[in-house]
């Protein structure tokens, strides 16, 4: 997984719901009131776009914010998935 790809997806989906990251590294949009399980499967982590990227006026700012990138990387790594930052 690439951190900046996740930031772009968070930016695009802000207002549409949260992002669920699944064991196969797919990311899907889930409703804000998502119970945490679909078809008996639970996502590894749920990322909340509004909380993570809403404070940025432009996606370019979010893509370069080391604090935001680290926060996302820490959450994803805590699940056991690999994530890297694009150059």
Secondary structure as GFF3:
##gff-version 3
##sequence-region A 1 87
A	DSSP	alpha_helix	3	13	.	.	.	ID=ss1
A	DSSP	beta_strand	18	21	.	.	.	ID=ss2
A	DSSP	beta_strand	27	30	.	.	.	ID=ss3
A	DSSP	beta_strand	45	47	.	.	.	ID=ss4
A	DSSP	alpha_helix	49	53	.	.	.	ID=ss5
A	DSSP	alpha_helix	59	64	.	.	.	ID=ss6
A	DSSP	alpha_helix	66	77	.	.	.	ID=ss7
###
